[in-house]
Amino acid sequence: MIEITGTGLRLEQVVEVARQDAVVSGPVDAARGRMEASLSWVNEVLAGDQTVYGINTGFGSLASTCIAPADASQLSRNVIVRAASVSGIRYPSTSYGQ
């Protein structure tokens, strides 16, 4: 069982959860509360006039490009897809944590 405490999570534990279906325990309500607070802050930024890098702007050379609130979800999705499709050395899926 992997206990989530907010600190000290090791890569090996992430692998156990992702690849070996390890059971996770910990202060779920506290974590959910922090995530909801973060989401609330992002929604406040999107509803307001404040410019926040990566929330309602592009990234890198597009940092001065404003993103409409209606497009913010797509921006986040694009970042995840881009990160998931990078190139580099391909390691066997069993090269770590097995």
Secondary structure as UniProt FT lines:
FT   STRAND          2..3
FT   HELIX           11..20
FT   STRAND          24..25
FT   HELIX           28..47
FT   TURN            53..55
FT   HELIX           60..62
FT   TURN            63..64
FT   HELIX           69..71
FT   HELIX           72..84
FT   TURN            93..94
//
